[in-house]
Amino acid sequence: MHLIFHGDDLGLTQGVNQGIVRAYSKGLLGAASLIAPGEAFDHAVQSAFCHKGLDIGVHLTLTDEKPLLPGPGYFPGECMPSRQDLTMALATGRFDPEHARRELCAQVEKVFDAGVKPSHLDSHQFVHLLPGVFPLCLDIQKKYKIPFMRTLVKEPMQKGAGLKRRLQWGMLNTWSMFYVKPRIPKNLPVIPCTGFLNAGGRMTVEAVLSSLKHFSSLKTLEIMLHPGIGDAYTAEKYAHWGYSWKNDMDLCTDPSLKEALDQQGVRVGSFREFA
């Protein structure tokens, strides 16, 4: 099996950037996705240029951060809505797809303009898979000729996930299977992603090995992580997430995980390597 350890939220803060770089340079991380509206975008790009082998994608963002194109639309203020408010806007017809399209295109173009050629698309809080947003993202993937996009999300039912997270997973799994899957173009490669139930620093060596066993029939699997150095600034600014960024960084650099994967003949890499 091929395995891609992926770091979401590159560009969120410098502490997240540093954790992703360490997880790559000292560990198993092979790819990361860049938040164009993130406050540490420039720092992230500089870090990427210093580590040419790190496979970079675009972390499409329609929630919580500051938009690149402020103005009329479903986020008229200086900050994008929460995921809950975005979902309500979609459900009640208040979502402006053309404004969202312009914002997402601006994000992708900002990444290209920085000298980064992205290999994949995913999104902040999985909003790119929402009905009403997914078609926009398919258009963007095609327009900018980006080879991969995170589409199918799979989970073995891991122990330890709380009730709220399991309910969120139930909703995500439902629309992933019944809305997203039938709409995936035949020419778009599908690499299933796992890690939702253990997001935010809850993934362990045991959980990784359990996922490999559960998904042994797959050729390639992406494991979603959120590495960071665990700095006080990031922890305070995003305290409402309850993330343990350092745990994911430490997982990628854990020698026991590398040893276990080597023993099983698992090849660890990136989207570009497994294209």
N, C-alpha and C positions, 0 to 999 in steps of 0.2 A: 504493500500500500504506500501511496504518497501522502504526506501530511504537511499542511501549511499552518504554521502558528502565525496568527495575524493579530497585529496591534491596532485597535480602533483608537480614534481621537488624537492622532498626531496633529500638533498645532494647537491643542486645547490650552495648555500651559507649558512653560519651560520644564516643569517637573515631569510632566507626561512625556515630553520629547526626550528628556534625558533617560527616562525609564525604558522607552522604546529602543533608543540607540543601544543602551546596555544589553537589553534582551536580545538584540540582533548581534552586536559585536562580541558578546561574551556567552551567548546562548543559542537557542534554537529558533528564535523569531526570524521569519523569512520575508514578511510583508507587513505593510501598515497603510492606513488610509488617512489622508490629509484633510483637515477641516479648513476650508478656505476662509471662513469668517472668524476662525480662531484667533485669539489675541497673540498667540505665539507662532503664527504662521511663518513669519520671516525666519525666526529661529529654527523652525522645523525644516525649512528649505535648506538653510545653511548646514544643518545636521545631515540632511539627506545627501548633499553634495560631498560631504566628508566620508560618507559610507555608500559608495556607488552601488554596492550589491543589494542594498535594501530595496525591495520591490514596493513602489509607491502607487497607491490608488487615490481616488477622491471619495471623501466621506460626506456625501450630499447632506446638507443641513437645512431643515425647515423648522426647527424647534430650538428654543432656549437661548440661542446666540444672537448676536447683532447681524442683521442682514447686510449684504453688500449693496443692495439697491433699496434703501428706505424709501417709502412713499406709499401711495394708495394700494390697497389690496387687503389680504387677510391679516397682514401684520403691519398696520398703519403706524405703529409706534417705533421706538428705537430698538425693540427686542422682539424676536420671534415668539410665537405662542408656545405654551407647553404642549406636550404630546396630546394630552387630554383635550385642550382647546382646539388643537388642529383637527383631531378626530371629530369633535363636535362641529367644526366649520365644514368639514367634508359631509357630515351626515345631514346638516341643515341647509346645504346649498350656499353657504357663505364663503366657501373656498374659491379663490380666483386662480384658475389653472394657468392662465397666461402670465399673470404676475409671478407665480411660482416658477413657471418655465424660464422666464427671464432671469430670475434669481439663481436658479440652478445652473443655467448656462454661464452666468457670470462667475459662478464658483469654479466650474470646470475650466473656463478660460483663464482665470487667475492662476490656476495650477500650471497650465500650459505656458502662460506668459512668464512664470517664474523659472522656466527651463526644465520643468519636470514633465516627462511623458508618462501619463498614468496607464497602468496595465489593467485596472479594475475599478468598479464602482461598488460602493455600499452606502449606508446612510446612518445618520445619527438617530438612534432609537428605532431603527427599522422602518422609518416612515416611508421609505421608497417602495415598500411592498403594499402600502395602503391602497385600497380601491380609490381611483381618482388621481393618485400620485404615480403608481406603477407605470401606466402608459406614457407619462411624461418622461420617466427615467429610461424607458426603452427607447424612446425617440432620441434622447440625449446620448445614450450609449451608441446608437447607430450613427448619429450626426458626427460625433467626435471619434468614431472608430476605436472605441475602447474595448479590448478583447473580452473581458470578463465582467460579470455583474453578479453580486450575491443575490440568489433567488430562492433556492430551497433551503429551509431551515429544519434540521432534524435533531431530535433529542432522545437519548435513552432516559427513562425516568429516574434521575439520580436522587439519592437520599440527601436530605438537608435543605432542599429548596422549600421556601415558605409558601403558604397558601396563596398569597398575593401573586408571587412570581409564577406559581403553577397556573393560576387563572389567566395571567397575561400570556403564558405560553400556550394555553388552550386556544385563546383567540388568535394568536399569531400562527399557530399550526393550522387552524381552520382556514384562514384566508390564504395561507401559503399553499395549502393543498388544493383548495377548491376555487380560488380566484387567480392566484399567481401561476401555479403549475400549468394550467391549460393555455395560458397566454405567453409562455416562454417561446420565443422564436426557435425554430429547429436549428438555425445556424449559430445560436448563442450557447457556448459550452456551459454546462451545469456542474459546479463543484459544490456539493452540499456543505452547509455550515452547521456546526454544533457549538454549544457553549452558552446558550441563552439562559438556561436554568442556573448555571454557575457563574454568570457574568459578575464583573466587579470584584474579582479577587477570590472567588470561591472555587475556582478550578484547582484540582489537586493532581498529583501524579497518578493516584488510584483512579480518579475520574477520567483522565486521559486514556489510560490503559483499558478501562471499562468501555469507553467510547469506541476504541479501536476494535475491541472484541465484538461489540454490538453491530458495528458497521463494517465488518470484515469483508463483505462482498463488494464494497466500493473500491474504485481505483484510486480516487483522491478525496481527501476530507480536509476541510478548513476548520480550525479551532479558533474561535473568536476570543480574544483576550483584551484587557485594558491595562497594559503595563504603565508604571510610573515609579518614581523614586520614593513616593510617600511623603512628599514635602508638605509643610504646614499650610502654605498658600493654597495649593490645590485642594487639600482636605477641607479647608475652611470655606472656600468659594463654592465647592460642590458637595458640601456636607449633607445636603438633602438626598444625594444619591446613595450614600452609605457604602461607597466603594473602598476597597483595600488594594490600591494600585500596586503597592510594593509586592504583594503576594503573587500577582501575575508576573512581575519582573523576576522574582525569585524562582518561580516555577520554570521559566524559560532557561534559567542558568543552573538548574538543579542537576548535578551530574548523575544522579540515580535515574532521572527520566531519560537522559541521553543513553545511558547504559541499557535500560530496558528496551528502548526503541531499536537500538543497534542489535540486541539479541533477537528481536523479532523480525529483523530485516526491513524495518520501516525506513523509507527514504524521506528526509525532511528537506523542504525547499520553499519555493515561491510560485506565484502564478506564472511568471515568465518561464521558469524552468520546466513547468509541467504543461505548458501550452501544447 
